[in-house]
Amino acid sequence: MEASGYVDATLRIYARLLADYPNSGICLQAYLHRTAADIESLSQMKPTIRLVKGAYAEPPDVAIRNKKAINTNYLLLAQDLLRQQVRGNVRRAAFATHDPVLIRDITDFATADGIARKEVEVQMLYGIQRAEQERLASGGWRSGVLIAYGDYWYPCAGWRNDRQIFGYCCEI
């Protein structure tokens, strides 16, 4: 679900896949203007949605370009997904971010709205924000760690000082 040009085709494939494999999920990007409408249309199918901010250089008519506005939209979408998950319209919502302020905003919202901690899942890449992952887990929040693998997982990967580095994402 990377660049915006793939969204429509990916959503069509996901809708067909979801009919036979109800536990499958899709990733949606908070910086795209269309994402709230995509969530609304998907909610009829009880989807699993992983929300990310979005990382591609999209034009302003397609995507929000201001970081503060992206974070605001991410939080609004996260709140909607959590409420829909509680109502049973979303099978599972996961929030992929390393932003501790945004994570606290999501967990504060869930607490204020009476959403159980086990219903809130934050996902991060291995090696980034380890203390935040531990804080979430020790506080009873669901915290997932994603491990990158494969030859093309990070196209910017390279080697420095006998250690593989992964572009803008992390250093191992």
Secondary structure as the mmCIF struct_conf table of DSSP 4:
data_model
#
loop_
_struct_conf.conf_type_id
_struct_conf.id
_struct_conf.beg_label_comp_id
_struct_conf.beg_label_asym_id
_struct_conf.beg_label_seq_id
_struct_conf.end_label_comp_id
_struct_conf.end_label_asym_id
_struct_conf.end_label_seq_id
BEND BEND1 ALA A 3 ALA A 3
HELX_RH_3T_P HELX_RH_3T_P1 SER A 4 TYR A 6
HELX_RH_AL_P HELX_RH_AL_P1 VAL A 7 ASP A 20
TURN_TY1_P TURN_TY1_P1 PRO A 22 ASN A 23
STRN STRN1 GLY A 25 GLN A 29
TURN_TY1_P TURN_TY1_P2 ALA A 30 TYR A 31
STRN STRN2 LEU A 32 LEU A 32
TURN_TY1_P TURN_TY1_P3 HIS A 33 ARG A 34
HELX_RH_AL_P HELX_RH_AL_P2 THR A 35 LEU A 42
HELX_RH_3T_P HELX_RH_3T_P2 SER A 43 MET A 45
STRN STRN3 THR A 48 VAL A 52
BEND BEND2 TYR A 56 TYR A 56
TURN_TY1_P TURN_TY1_P4 PRO A 60 VAL A 62
STRN STRN4 ALA A 63 ALA A 63
HELX_RH_AL_P HELX_RH_AL_P3 LYS A 67 ARG A 87
TURN_TY1_P TURN_TY1_P5 GLY A 88 GLY A 88
BEND BEND3 ASN A 89 ARG A 91
STRN STRN5 ARG A 92 ALA A 96
HELX_RH_AL_P HELX_RH_AL_P4 PRO A 100 ALA A 112
TURN_TY1_P TURN_TY1_P6 ASP A 113 GLY A 114
HELX_RH_3T_P HELX_RH_3T_P3 ARG A 117 GLU A 119
STRN STRN6 GLU A 121 LEU A 125
TURN_TY1_P TURN_TY1_P7 TYR A 126 GLY A 127
BEND BEND4 ILE A 128 GLN A 129
HELX_RH_AL_P HELX_RH_AL_P5 ARG A 130 SER A 138
TURN_TY1_P TURN_TY1_P8 GLY A 139 GLY A 140
STRN STRN7 ARG A 142 LEU A 146
BEND BEND5 GLY A 150 GLY A 150
TURN_TY1_P TURN_TY1_P9 ASP A 151 TYR A 152
BEND BEND6 TRP A 153 TYR A 154
TURN_TY1_P TURN_TY1_P10 PRO A 155 CYS A 156
STRN STRN8 ALA A 157 ARG A 160
TURN_TY1_P TURN_TY1_P11 ASN A 161 ASP A 162
STRN STRN9 ARG A 163 PHE A 166
TURN_TY1_P TURN_TY1_P12 GLY A 167 CYS A 169
STRN STRN10 CYS A 170 GLU A 171
#
